[in-house]
Amino acid sequence: VLGITMEPLPVAQFSEMRSAITKHTLLGAFRSGWSADYPSLENFLNATFQTGASANDAQYSSKTFDDLLTQAAAATDPQTAYGYFRQAQSQLFTDLPGIPLWYQNGFGGYSRNASNVDFDWRAIPVYEEARSSANGGVILANNTEPQNSLLPTNTNEFGGGRVLDLIYAGLIRYDKDGNVINEVASSIETTDNQHFTITLKPGWTFSDGSPVTADSFIKAWNYGALLSNKQLSSYFYEIIEGFSYDADSELTGLAKVDDHTFTVALKAPASDFAKRLGYAAYYPLPESAYADMAAFGQKPIGNGPYTLTEWAHDSQAVLAKNPSYQGVRLPKNEGITFIFYTSYDAAYNDLLSDAVDVIDAIPDSALASFQDELGERAVNEPGALIQNFIINVNAEHWKMDDEGRARRAALSRAIN
């Protein structure tokens, strides 16, 4: 219809495709999705389309769009912020760096051996709540091989994210419905949405017994922000004073008050900053991590409800209950084993035979039948998920000019 030649390029694993997308070596069109990191509309716009953002798969850059996000961040009330977000989305619909395909429900299911299975606001299973009558009480769940080593500041895909969220605890957490609840933090206080005082609950430790202190957060955030460390989630710190995209610079906006208190000064007010603090980029790190960060990423030490006991690459990750965990996400099972699948069809077939307990997606081939096949064990719930069709804006004939915009508009209108 559009006179565009298409040739499929198969890849063996999702992690391979994500690596090529991140490095911007994948030519042509590809599907790119986003699942919310924290419950704010800003996250869907900033992380995926702001200039320089690590999940900006299209390499889109618009000063108009960026300025609108800046104004939204500085807003003192949600309605004013939403007004700027709506304007920012209008700019996206003009440029179409990502062609919207659909918002979607979270689809999944669980085996005959599993019970108490629920999915949260992001359409992610609440793993710690699930129970199993098999495998010694360990939950077997699907996942993909993490794209990178398991560092909170260098993970922006769900393969690694699933593991990190279970082996770490942040200042806050999000409950099943996306409500913000303090976890390691006892309080996060501000009077102007620009200067924050964060106080930690006493008694928290990492699984190696070392204490979780203000330095555990300050040093981890500085590591993630430092330009030379090339961390994928560095953009999460750009709003903190001292952050730079041009040179190594510590976050001067972070200041230790005592072992359980630190302050954060932002470059400008951000009405949703406190909501962001449950995302992996803001997790703490133990002092032992800095001796050899590459080695630490293979065997991370966290402070969450589970510990990572084995990472067999391209095969599985084994998580055991963390006896030193101080929070309220107490596991109802004996552990989680993530099996790395290369296709959802294989995961779904294993679910039908009870070889896996929980899966967080349904293959296209089974979407029409899975609710009849699984019955009450089928999951079909709304989730904070969106899918886009992406073509790098630097590709010939697809740039941010009249020709590129017209081609993108043609594709968008051709998709019903």
TORKOL-4160 file (C-alpha; in steps of 0.2 Angstrom, whole numbers, padded with zeros to 4 digits, m for minus):
416
<pt num="1" X="0000" Y="0000" Z="0000"/>
<pt num="2" X="0014" Y="0012" Z="0005"/>
<pt num="3" X="0027" Y="0006" Z="m0008"/>
<pt num="4" X="0039" Y="0002" Z="0006"/>
<pt num="5" X="0049" Y="m0014" Z="0005"/>
<pt num="6" X="0050" Y="m0024" Z="0021"/>
<pt num="7" X="0062" Y="m0039" Z="0025"/>
<pt num="8" X="0060" Y="m0048" Z="0042"/>
<pt num="9" X="0076" Y="m0050" Z="0052"/>
<pt num="10" X="0074" Y="m0064" Z="0065"/>
<pt num="11" X="0084" Y="m0063" Z="0081"/>
<pt num="12" X="0087" Y="m0078" Z="0093"/>
<pt num="13" X="0083" Y="m0069" Z="0109"/>
<pt num="14" X="0074" Y="m0054" Z="0116"/>
<pt num="15" X="0090" Y="m0048" Z="0125"/>
<pt num="16" X="0100" Y="m0048" Z="0108"/>
<pt num="17" X="0086" Y="m0037" Z="0100"/>
<pt num="18" X="0087" Y="m0025" Z="0116"/>
<pt num="19" X="0106" Y="m0024" Z="0115"/>
<pt num="20" X="0105" Y="m0019" Z="0096"/>
<pt num="21" X="0091" Y="m0006" Z="0100"/>
<pt num="22" X="0101" Y="0001" Z="0114"/>
<pt num="23" X="0116" Y="0003" Z="0104"/>
<pt num="24" X="0106" Y="0010" Z="0089"/>
<pt num="25" X="0113" Y="m0003" Z="0077"/>
<pt num="26" X="0096" Y="m0011" Z="0073"/>
<pt num="27" X="0091" Y="m0004" Z="0056"/>
<pt num="28" X="0073" Y="m0002" Z="0050"/>
<pt num="29" X="0057" Y="m0004" Z="0060"/>
<pt num="30" X="0054" Y="m0013" Z="0077"/>
<pt num="31" X="0041" Y="m0014" Z="0090"/>
<pt num="32" X="0046" Y="m0005" Z="0106"/>
<pt num="33" X="0036" Y="m0006" Z="0122"/>
<pt num="34" X="0036" Y="0003" Z="0139"/>
<pt num="35" X="0030" Y="m0003" Z="0156"/>
<pt num="36" X="0029" Y="0011" Z="0169"/>
<pt num="37" X="0043" Y="0012" Z="0181"/>
<pt num="38" X="0033" Y="0022" Z="0194"/>
<pt num="39" X="0015" Y="0028" Z="0194"/>
<pt num="40" X="0016" Y="0045" Z="0184"/>
<pt num="41" X="0012" Y="0050" Z="0167"/>
<pt num="42" X="0029" Y="0059" Z="0166"/>
<pt num="43" X="0038" Y="0042" Z="0166"/>
<pt num="44" X="0029" Y="0037" Z="0149"/>
<pt num="45" X="0036" Y="0053" Z="0141"/>
<pt num="46" X="0052" Y="0057" Z="0149"/>
<pt num="47" X="0060" Y="0040" Z="0149"/>
<pt num="48" X="0056" Y="0036" Z="0131"/>
<pt num="49" X="0056" Y="0052" Z="0121"/>
<pt num="50" X="0066" Y="0065" Z="0131"/>
<pt num="51" X="0083" Y="0070" Z="0122"/>
<pt num="52" X="0096" Y="0058" Z="0128"/>
<pt num="53" X="0085" Y="0046" Z="0138"/>
<pt num="54" X="0092" Y="0028" Z="0138"/>
<pt num="55" X="0075" Y="0021" Z="0133"/>
<pt num="56" X="0073" Y="0034" Z="0119"/>
<pt num="57" X="0075" Y="0020" Z="0106"/>
<pt num="58" X="0070" Y="0032" Z="0091"/>
<pt num="59" X="0084" Y="0044" Z="0096"/>
<pt num="60" X="0071" Y="0058" Z="0095"/>
<pt num="61" X="0076" Y="0075" Z="0101"/>
<pt num="62" X="0064" Y="0090" Z="0102"/>
<pt num="63" X="0067" Y="0106" Z="0111"/>
<pt num="64" X="0049" Y="0110" Z="0112"/>
<pt num="65" X="0045" Y="0093" Z="0119"/>
<pt num="66" X="0059" Y="0094" Z="0132"/>
<pt num="67" X="0054" Y="0111" Z="0137"/>
<pt num="68" X="0036" Y="0106" Z="0140"/>
<pt num="69" X="0042" Y="0091" Z="0151"/>
<pt num="70" X="0053" Y="0104" Z="0161"/>
<pt num="71" X="0038" Y="0115" Z="0164"/>
<pt num="72" X="0027" Y="0100" Z="0169"/>
<pt num="73" X="0041" Y="0094" Z="0182"/>
<pt num="74" X="0041" Y="0112" Z="0189"/>
<pt num="75" X="0022" Y="0112" Z="0191"/>
<pt num="76" X="0016" Y="0114" Z="0209"/>
<pt num="77" X="m0001" Y="0104" Z="0206"/>
<pt num="78" X="m0005" Y="0089" Z="0196"/>
<pt num="79" X="m0018" Y="0097" Z="0185"/>
<pt num="80" X="m0005" Y="0110" Z="0179"/>
<pt num="81" X="0007" Y="0097" Z="0176"/>
<pt num="82" X="m0006" Y="0087" Z="0166"/>
<pt num="83" X="m0009" Y="0102" Z="0155"/>
<pt num="84" X="0010" Y="0102" Z="0150"/>
<pt num="85" X="0010" Y="0083" Z="0147"/>
<pt num="86" X="m0005" Y="0085" Z="0135"/>
<pt num="87" X="0004" Y="0098" Z="0125"/>
<pt num="88" X="0020" Y="0087" Z="0125"/>
<pt num="89" X="0010" Y="0072" Z="0118"/>
<pt num="90" X="0003" Y="0084" Z="0105"/>
<pt num="91" X="0021" Y="0087" Z="0099"/>
<pt num="92" X="0024" Y="0068" Z="0099"/>
<pt num="93" X="0008" Y="0066" Z="0088"/>
<pt num="94" X="0015" Y="0079" Z="0076"/>
<pt num="95" X="0033" Y="0071" Z="0075"/>
<pt num="96" X="0028" Y="0053" Z="0078"/>
<pt num="97" X="0045" Y="0047" Z="0083"/>
<pt num="98" X="0035" Y="0032" Z="0090"/>
<pt num="99" X="0019" Y="0026" Z="0081"/>
<pt num="100" X="0007" Y="0021" Z="0094"/>
<pt num="101" X="0000" Y="0004" Z="0092"/>
<pt num="102" X="m0010" Y="0000" Z="0108"/>
<pt num="103" X="m0011" Y="0001" Z="0126"/>
<pt num="104" X="m0014" Y="m0016" Z="0133"/>
<pt num="105" X="m0020" Y="m0027" Z="0147"/>
<pt num="106" X="m0008" Y="m0038" Z="0156"/>
<pt num="107" X="m0010" Y="m0056" Z="0151"/>
<pt num="108" X="m0004" Y="m0071" Z="0160"/>
<pt num="109" X="m0008" Y="m0087" Z="0169"/>
<pt num="110" X="m0003" Y="m0099" Z="0183"/>
<pt num="111" X="m0002" Y="m0118" Z="0184"/>
<pt num="112" X="m0013" Y="m0130" Z="0194"/>
<pt num="113" X="0001" Y="m0131" Z="0207"/>
<pt num="114" X="0001" Y="m0112" Z="0210"/>
<pt num="115" X="m0011" Y="m0102" Z="0221"/>
<pt num="116" X="m0013" Y="m0084" Z="0228"/>
<pt num="117" X="m0007" Y="m0077" Z="0211"/>
<pt num="118" X="m0011" Y="m0059" Z="0208"/>
<pt num="119" X="m0004" Y="m0046" Z="0195"/>
<pt num="120" X="0000" Y="m0028" Z="0200"/>
<pt num="121" X="m0004" Y="m0011" Z="0192"/>
<pt num="122" X="0011" Y="m0014" Z="0180"/>
<pt num="123" X="0004" Y="m0031" Z="0175"/>
<pt num="124" X="0018" Y="m0039" Z="0184"/>
<pt num="125" X="0015" Y="m0054" Z="0195"/>
<pt num="126" X="0016" Y="m0051" Z="0214"/>
<pt num="127" X="0029" Y="m0065" Z="0215"/>
<pt num="128" X="0032" Y="m0064" Z="0234"/>
<pt num="129" X="0013" Y="m0067" Z="0237"/>
<pt num="130" X="0012" Y="m0083" Z="0226"/>
<pt num="131" X="0012" Y="m0100" Z="0233"/>
<pt num="132" X="0016" Y="m0117" Z="0225"/>
<pt num="133" X="0011" Y="m0135" Z="0231"/>
<pt num="134" X="0026" Y="m0142" Z="0221"/>
<pt num="135" X="0045" Y="m0139" Z="0219"/>
<pt num="136" X="0047" Y="m0138" Z="0238"/>
<pt num="137" X="0036" Y="m0122" Z="0238"/>
<pt num="138" X="0047" Y="m0113" Z="0225"/>
<pt num="139" X="0038" Y="m0103" Z="0212"/>
<pt num="140" X="0044" Y="m0107" Z="0194"/>
<pt num="141" X="0041" Y="m0091" Z="0183"/>
<pt num="142" X="0046" Y="m0086" Z="0165"/>
<pt num="143" X="0059" Y="m0072" Z="0162"/>
<pt num="144" X="0072" Y="m0068" Z="0149"/>
<pt num="145" X="0091" Y="m0067" Z="0150"/>
<pt num="146" X="0095" Y="m0050" Z="0158"/>
<pt num="147" X="0103" Y="m0038" Z="0145"/>
<pt num="148" X="0117" Y="m0032" Z="0157"/>
<pt num="149" X="0124" Y="m0037" Z="0173"/>
<pt num="150" X="0112" Y="m0035" Z="0188"/>
<pt num="151" X="0116" Y="m0017" Z="0193"/>
<pt num="152" X="0101" Y="m0006" Z="0198"/>
<pt num="153" X="0108" Y="0009" Z="0189"/>
<pt num="154" X="0111" Y="m0001" Z="0172"/>
<pt num="155" X="0095" Y="m0010" Z="0170"/>
<pt num="156" X="0080" Y="m0004" Z="0160"/>
<pt num="157" X="0072" Y="m0020" Z="0153"/>
<pt num="158" X="0061" Y="m0033" Z="0162"/>
<pt num="159" X="0073" Y="m0047" Z="0161"/>
<pt num="160" X="0085" Y="m0039" Z="0174"/>
<pt num="161" X="0071" Y="m0029" Z="0182"/>
<pt num="162" X="0061" Y="m0043" Z="0188"/>
<pt num="163" X="0076" Y="m0050" Z="0198"/>
<pt num="164" X="0082" Y="m0033" Z="0204"/>
<pt num="165" X="0065" Y="m0028" Z="0211"/>
<pt num="166" X="0065" Y="m0044" Z="0222"/>
<pt num="167" X="0083" Y="m0043" Z="0228"/>
<pt num="168" X="0082" Y="m0025" Z="0233"/>
<pt num="169" X="0071" Y="m0013" Z="0243"/>
<pt num="170" X="0070" Y="0005" Z="0240"/>
<pt num="171" X="0065" Y="0020" Z="0250"/>
<pt num="172" X="0047" Y="0017" Z="0245"/>
<pt num="173" X="0038" Y="0003" Z="0236"/>
<pt num="174" X="0022" Y="0003" Z="0226"/>
<pt num="175" X="0008" Y="m0008" Z="0231"/>
<pt num="176" X="m0003" Y="m0018" Z="0220"/>
<pt num="177" X="m0013" Y="m0003" Z="0215"/>
<pt num="178" X="0001" Y="0009" Z="0212"/>
<pt num="179" X="0000" Y="0017" Z="0229"/>
<pt num="180" X="0016" Y="0024" Z="0237"/>
<pt num="181" X="0021" Y="0016" Z="0253"/>
<pt num="182" X="0037" Y="0020" Z="0263"/>
<pt num="183" X="0049" Y="0005" Z="0264"/>
<pt num="184" X="0067" Y="0009" Z="0269"/>
<pt num="185" X="0062" Y="0027" Z="0272"/>
<pt num="186" X="0053" Y="0032" Z="0287"/>
<pt num="187" X="0049" Y="0049" Z="0280"/>
<pt num="188" X="0052" Y="0059" Z="0264"/>
<pt num="189" X="0048" Y="0078" Z="0268"/>
<pt num="190" X="0048" Y="0093" Z="0257"/>
<pt num="191" X="0039" Y="0110" Z="0257"/>
<pt num="192" X="0043" Y="0116" Z="0240"/>
<pt num="193" X="0045" Y="0100" Z="0229"/>
<pt num="194" X="0064" Y="0105" Z="0226"/>
<pt num="195" X="0072" Y="0101" Z="0243"/>
<pt num="196" X="0069" Y="0085" Z="0252"/>
<pt num="197" X="0074" Y="0077" Z="0268"/>
<pt num="198" X="0074" Y="0058" Z="0268"/>
<pt num="199" X="0075" Y="0049" Z="0285"/>
<pt num="200" X="0079" Y="0030" Z="0285"/>
<pt num="201" X="0071" Y="0017" Z="0296"/>
<pt num="202" X="0085" Y="0010" Z="0308"/>
<pt num="203" X="0089" Y="m0009" Z="0308"/>
<pt num="204" X="0090" Y="m0012" Z="0289"/>
<pt num="205" X="0104" Y="m0022" Z="0283"/>
<pt num="206" X="0110" Y="m0030" Z="0266"/>
<pt num="207" X="0110" Y="m0049" Z="0265"/>
<pt num="208" X="0129" Y="m0049" Z="0269"/>
<pt num="209" X="0125" Y="m0041" Z="0286"/>
<pt num="210" X="0132" Y="m0024" Z="0282"/>
<pt num="211" X="0120" Y="m0009" Z="0287"/>
<pt num="212" X="0109" Y="0001" Z="0275"/>
<pt num="213" X="0114" Y="0019" Z="0278"/>
<pt num="214" X="0112" Y="0036" Z="0270"/>
<pt num="215" X="0129" Y="0033" Z="0261"/>
<pt num="216" X="0121" Y="0017" Z="0254"/>
<pt num="217" X="0110" Y="0028" Z="0244"/>
<pt num="218" X="0121" Y="0043" Z="0241"/>
<pt num="219" X="0136" Y="0033" Z="0234"/>
<pt num="220" X="0124" Y="0022" Z="0223"/>
<pt num="221" X="0116" Y="0037" Z="0215"/>
<pt num="222" X="0133" Y="0046" Z="0212"/>
<pt num="223" X="0139" Y="0030" Z="0204"/>
<pt num="224" X="0124" Y="0029" Z="0193"/>
<pt num="225" X="0125" Y="0047" Z="0188"/>
<pt num="226" X="0144" Y="0048" Z="0184"/>
<pt num="227" X="0146" Y="0050" Z="0165"/>
<pt num="228" X="0161" Y="0039" Z="0164"/>
<pt num="229" X="0151" Y="0024" Z="0172"/>
<pt num="230" X="0140" Y="0024" Z="0157"/>
<pt num="231" X="0125" Y="0018" Z="0166"/>
<pt num="232" X="0108" Y="0016" Z="0156"/>
<pt num="233" X="0098" Y="0024" Z="0170"/>
<pt num="234" X="0109" Y="0040" Z="0173"/>
<pt num="235" X="0095" Y="0051" Z="0166"/>
<pt num="236" X="0085" Y="0047" Z="0182"/>
<pt num="237" X="0097" Y="0059" Z="0191"/>
<pt num="238" X="0098" Y="0073" Z="0179"/>
<pt num="239" X="0086" Y="0083" Z="0190"/>
<pt num="240" X="0097" Y="0083" Z="0205"/>
<pt num="241" X="0110" Y="0097" Z="0207"/>
<pt num="242" X="0127" Y="0093" Z="0200"/>
<pt num="243" X="0122" Y="0081" Z="0187"/>
<pt num="244" X="0130" Y="0083" Z="0170"/>
<pt num="245" X="0129" Y="0075" Z="0153"/>
<pt num="246" X="0145" Y="0083" Z="0148"/>
<pt num="247" X="0158" Y="0078" Z="0161"/>
<pt num="248" X="0161" Y="0068" Z="0177"/>
<pt num="249" X="0152" Y="0077" Z="0191"/>
<pt num="250" X="0146" Y="0071" Z="0207"/>
<pt num="251" X="0128" Y="0075" Z="0213"/>
<pt num="252" X="0131" Y="0090" Z="0224"/>
<pt num="253" X="0113" Y="0090" Z="0228"/>
<pt num="254" X="0115" Y="0075" Z="0239"/>
<pt num="255" X="0121" Y="0079" Z="0257"/>
<pt num="256" X="0123" Y="0067" Z="0272"/>
<pt num="257" X="0115" Y="0073" Z="0288"/>
<pt num="258" X="0119" Y="0057" Z="0298"/>
<pt num="259" X="0119" Y="0039" Z="0296"/>
<pt num="260" X="0100" Y="0038" Z="0294"/>
<pt num="261" X="0097" Y="0055" Z="0286"/>
<pt num="262" X="0101" Y="0064" Z="0270"/>
<pt num="263" X="0095" Y="0078" Z="0259"/>
<pt num="264" X="0092" Y="0080" Z="0241"/>
<pt num="265" X="0092" Y="0097" Z="0232"/>
<pt num="266" X="0084" Y="0097" Z="0214"/>
<pt num="267" X="0089" Y="0109" Z="0200"/>
<pt num="268" X="0070" Y="0113" Z="0199"/>
<pt num="269" X="0054" Y="0108" Z="0208"/>
<pt num="270" X="0048" Y="0091" Z="0203"/>
<pt num="271" X="0030" Y="0087" Z="0209"/>
<pt num="272" X="0032" Y="0068" Z="0207"/>
<pt num="273" X="0050" Y="0066" Z="0213"/>
<pt num="274" X="0045" Y="0057" Z="0229"/>
<pt num="275" X="0035" Y="0044" Z="0218"/>
<pt num="276" X="0051" Y="0040" Z="0208"/>
<pt num="277" X="0061" Y="0034" Z="0223"/>
<pt num="278" X="0054" Y="0016" Z="0221"/>
<pt num="279" X="0062" Y="0013" Z="0204"/>
<pt num="280" X="0078" Y="0002" Z="0203"/>
<pt num="281" X="0089" Y="0017" Z="0199"/>
<pt num="282" X="0086" Y="0023" Z="0217"/>
<pt num="283" X="0090" Y="0007" Z="0226"/>
<pt num="284" X="0105" Y="0007" Z="0238"/>
<pt num="285" X="0121" Y="m0002" Z="0236"/>
<pt num="286" X="0133" Y="m0010" Z="0249"/>
<pt num="287" X="0150" Y="m0004" Z="0251"/>
<pt num="288" X="0157" Y="m0020" Z="0245"/>
<pt num="289" X="0150" Y="m0016" Z="0227"/>
<pt num="290" X="0163" Y="m0003" Z="0223"/>
<pt num="291" X="0178" Y="m0015" Z="0225"/>
<pt num="292" X="0173" Y="m0023" Z="0208"/>
<pt num="293" X="0157" Y="m0017" Z="0201"/>
<pt num="294" X="0158" Y="m0029" Z="0186"/>
<pt num="295" X="0159" Y="m0044" Z="0198"/>
<pt num="296" X="0146" Y="m0037" Z="0209"/>
<pt num="297" X="0134" Y="m0036" Z="0195"/>
<pt num="298" X="0136" Y="m0055" Z="0192"/>
<pt num="299" X="0132" Y="m0059" Z="0211"/>
<pt num="300" X="0123" Y="m0044" Z="0218"/>
<pt num="301" X="0120" Y="m0041" Z="0236"/>
<pt num="302" X="0103" Y="m0033" Z="0240"/>
<pt num="303" X="0092" Y="m0029" Z="0255"/>
<pt num="304" X="0076" Y="m0035" Z="0248"/>
<pt num="305" X="0064" Y="m0050" Z="0251"/>
<pt num="306" X="0075" Y="m0062" Z="0241"/>
<pt num="307" X="0094" Y="m0066" Z="0238"/>
<pt num="308" X="0101" Y="m0071" Z="0221"/>
<pt num="309" X="0109" Y="m0088" Z="0224"/>
<pt num="310" X="0112" Y="m0093" Z="0206"/>
<pt num="311" X="0113" Y="m0085" Z="0189"/>
<pt num="312" X="0115" Y="m0098" Z="0175"/>
<pt num="313" X="0116" Y="m0087" Z="0160"/>
<pt num="314" X="0103" Y="m0090" Z="0146"/>
<pt num="315" X="0096" Y="m0103" Z="0158"/>
<pt num="316" X="0089" Y="m0097" Z="0174"/>
<pt num="317" X="0091" Y="m0086" Z="0190"/>
<pt num="318" X="0087" Y="m0094" Z="0207"/>
<pt num="319" X="0081" Y="m0083" Z="0221"/>
<pt num="320" X="0080" Y="m0088" Z="0239"/>
<pt num="321" X="0071" Y="m0080" Z="0254"/>
<pt num="322" X="0082" Y="m0067" Z="0263"/>
<pt num="323" X="0081" Y="m0070" Z="0282"/>
<pt num="324" X="0088" Y="m0053" Z="0285"/>
<pt num="325" X="0074" Y="m0043" Z="0276"/>
<pt num="326" X="0066" Y="m0030" Z="0286"/>
<pt num="327" X="0051" Y="m0025" Z="0276"/>
<pt num="328" X="0033" Y="m0030" Z="0273"/>
<pt num="329" X="0035" Y="m0039" Z="0257"/>
<pt num="330" X="0037" Y="m0056" Z="0266"/>
<pt num="331" X="0038" Y="m0070" Z="0254"/>
<pt num="332" X="0023" Y="m0083" Z="0255"/>
<pt num="333" X="0034" Y="m0095" Z="0245"/>
<pt num="334" X="0051" Y="m0104" Z="0248"/>
<pt num="335" X="0059" Y="m0095" Z="0233"/>
<pt num="336" X="0058" Y="m0089" Z="0215"/>
<pt num="337" X="0066" Y="m0098" Z="0200"/>
<pt num="338" X="0066" Y="m0088" Z="0184"/>
<pt num="339" X="0067" Y="m0099" Z="0169"/>
<pt num="340" X="0074" Y="m0089" Z="0154"/>
<pt num="341" X="0063" Y="m0093" Z="0139"/>
<pt num="342" X="0067" Y="m0088" Z="0121"/>
<pt num="343" X="0048" Y="m0088" Z="0116"/>
<pt num="344" X="0032" Y="m0085" Z="0125"/>
<pt num="345" X="0025" Y="m0100" Z="0115"/>
<pt num="346" X="0037" Y="m0112" Z="0125"/>
<pt num="347" X="0033" Y="m0104" Z="0141"/>
<pt num="348" X="0014" Y="m0106" Z="0138"/>
<pt num="349" X="0016" Y="m0124" Z="0133"/>
<pt num="350" X="0026" Y="m0127" Z="0149"/>
<pt num="351" X="0012" Y="m0118" Z="0159"/>
<pt num="352" X="m0001" Y="m0130" Z="0151"/>
<pt num="353" X="0009" Y="m0145" Z="0157"/>
<pt num="354" X="0012" Y="m0137" Z="0174"/>
<pt num="355" X="0031" Y="m0136" Z="0171"/>
<pt num="356" X="0031" Y="m0118" Z="0176"/>
<pt num="357" X="0020" Y="m0110" Z="0189"/>
<pt num="358" X="0017" Y="m0092" Z="0183"/>
<pt num="359" X="0019" Y="m0083" Z="0167"/>
<pt num="360" X="0017" Y="m0064" Z="0164"/>
<pt num="361" X="0013" Y="m0065" Z="0145"/>
<pt num="362" X="0003" Y="m0075" Z="0133"/>
<pt num="363" X="0009" Y="m0078" Z="0115"/>
<pt num="364" X="m0001" Y="m0071" Z="0101"/>
<pt num="365" X="m0005" Y="m0089" Z="0095"/>
<pt num="366" X="m0015" Y="m0092" Z="0111"/>
<pt num="367" X="m0023" Y="m0075" Z="0114"/>
<pt num="368" X="m0040" Y="m0081" Z="0107"/>
<pt num="369" X="m0040" Y="m0097" Z="0117"/>
<pt num="370" X="m0030" Y="m0095" Z="0134"/>
<pt num="371" X="m0045" Y="m0090" Z="0144"/>
<pt num="372" X="m0054" Y="m0105" Z="0139"/>
<pt num="373" X="m0039" Y="m0116" Z="0141"/>
<pt num="374" X="m0034" Y="m0110" Z="0159"/>
<pt num="375" X="m0051" Y="m0105" Z="0165"/>
<pt num="376" X="m0050" Y="m0096" Z="0182"/>
<pt num="377" X="m0031" Y="m0098" Z="0181"/>
<pt num="378" X="m0030" Y="m0085" Z="0167"/>
<pt num="379" X="m0025" Y="m0067" Z="0170"/>
<pt num="380" X="m0032" Y="m0053" Z="0159"/>
<pt num="381" X="m0031" Y="m0036" Z="0169"/>
<pt num="382" X="m0027" Y="m0018" Z="0164"/>
<pt num="383" X="m0009" Y="m0013" Z="0166"/>
<pt num="384" X="0002" Y="0002" Z="0163"/>
<pt num="385" X="0009" Y="m0004" Z="0147"/>
<pt num="386" X="0010" Y="0004" Z="0129"/>
<pt num="387" X="0017" Y="m0003" Z="0113"/>
<pt num="388" X="0025" Y="0008" Z="0099"/>
<pt num="389" X="0032" Y="0005" Z="0081"/>
<pt num="390" X="0049" Y="0013" Z="0081"/>
<pt num="391" X="0060" Y="0018" Z="0066"/>
<pt num="392" X="0076" Y="0028" Z="0071"/>
<pt num="393" X="0074" Y="0046" Z="0067"/>
<pt num="394" X="0092" Y="0046" Z="0060"/>
<pt num="395" X="0088" Y="0033" Z="0046"/>
<pt num="396" X="0088" Y="0040" Z="0029"/>
<pt num="397" X="0070" Y="0045" Z="0023"/>
<pt num="398" X="0064" Y="0044" Z="0041"/>
<pt num="399" X="0071" Y="0059" Z="0049"/>
<pt num="400" X="0063" Y="0074" Z="0058"/>
<pt num="401" X="0059" Y="0083" Z="0041"/>
<pt num="402" X="0044" Y="0084" Z="0030"/>
<pt num="403" X="0048" Y="0068" Z="0021"/>
<pt num="404" X="0051" Y="0058" Z="0037"/>
<pt num="405" X="0035" Y="0065" Z="0046"/>
<pt num="406" X="0024" Y="0061" Z="0031"/>
<pt num="407" X="0031" Y="0043" Z="0030"/>
<pt num="408" X="0028" Y="0040" Z="0049"/>
<pt num="409" X="0010" Y="0048" Z="0047"/>
<pt num="410" X="0007" Y="0036" Z="0032"/>
<pt num="411" X="0012" Y="0021" Z="0042"/>
<pt num="412" X="0002" Y="0027" Z="0057"/>
<pt num="413" X="m0014" Y="0029" Z="0047"/>
<pt num="414" X="m0011" Y="0012" Z="0038"/>
<pt num="415" X="m0012" Y="0003" Z="0055"/>
<pt num="416" X="m0030" Y="0000" Z="0062"/>
